[in-house]
Each structure stands twice: as structure tokens, then as C-alpha cells.
Amino acid sequence: MAFGAIAASDAFLEQQKVQSLCDGAAIAAANHTDEAVVYTSGVGTELPLTRATAQAAVADQLADGGTDLDSWSAETDGAEVTVRCTRYVDIAFGWLFLGGEPLERTATASARAPTR
């Protein structure tokens, strides 16, 4: 039981790391507006976001994060950004519970930048 508790704690902490990275990336993307849209259409109740600017902001944020992700994606509906991050990790006693395979940790975060 002790090995199981240690493995579960390790998996939980790894999930927290991935979630934290994903949250930061979503916030960075939500604050990175598409300036061309702002200059042509102005700002309404939300900052106008595009997929290209969101992906660039996420890539920049994750490059500074220090933890490598195995994959990530960023999508936007023009007002809200949704970021999905995945990392495969080796956990304590993974050889016992996972047969030596890495554990997938996936997190999703969304952010919106209101202009009030």
C-alpha cells in the first residue's frame, strides 16, 4: 500500500505541474491580442484573439517554462483561448504499477481577457 500511495502522490504532483504550465500558457495567450484586428475593428468587450497569435503566445510561454511537454495545442473562438497540454512522465514505482511505461498527464486550460 505504501508503494501505491507514493506512486499516486507522484502522479498527482506531475499532473499539477502540467496543469500549472497549461494555465500559464492559456493566460499568456488570452493576453496576446491580434493587433491587426484591434486597429481595424477596435476593441469591444473582449480582446480579439486569433489562432496564430494564441499559438505564438503559448509557444513563447512554454519555451520559458522549463518543463518539456510532449504535445500541446491552442485553439480560440476569437474571445477565449483553450490550451491542451500533454506530458509523459515516469513516476515512482512505475515499473510496478505501469509495467515500466510512462504515465500520460494531460491538462486543459481556458482563459479570456475582458477589457473592462
Buried (B, 14 or more C-beta within 10 A) or exposed (E): EEEEEEBBEBBEEBBEBBBBBBBBBBBBBBEBBBEEBEEEEEEEEBBBBBBEBBBBBBBBBBEEBEEEBBEBEBBBEEBBBBBBBBBBBEBBBBEEBBEEEEBEBBBBBBBBBEEE
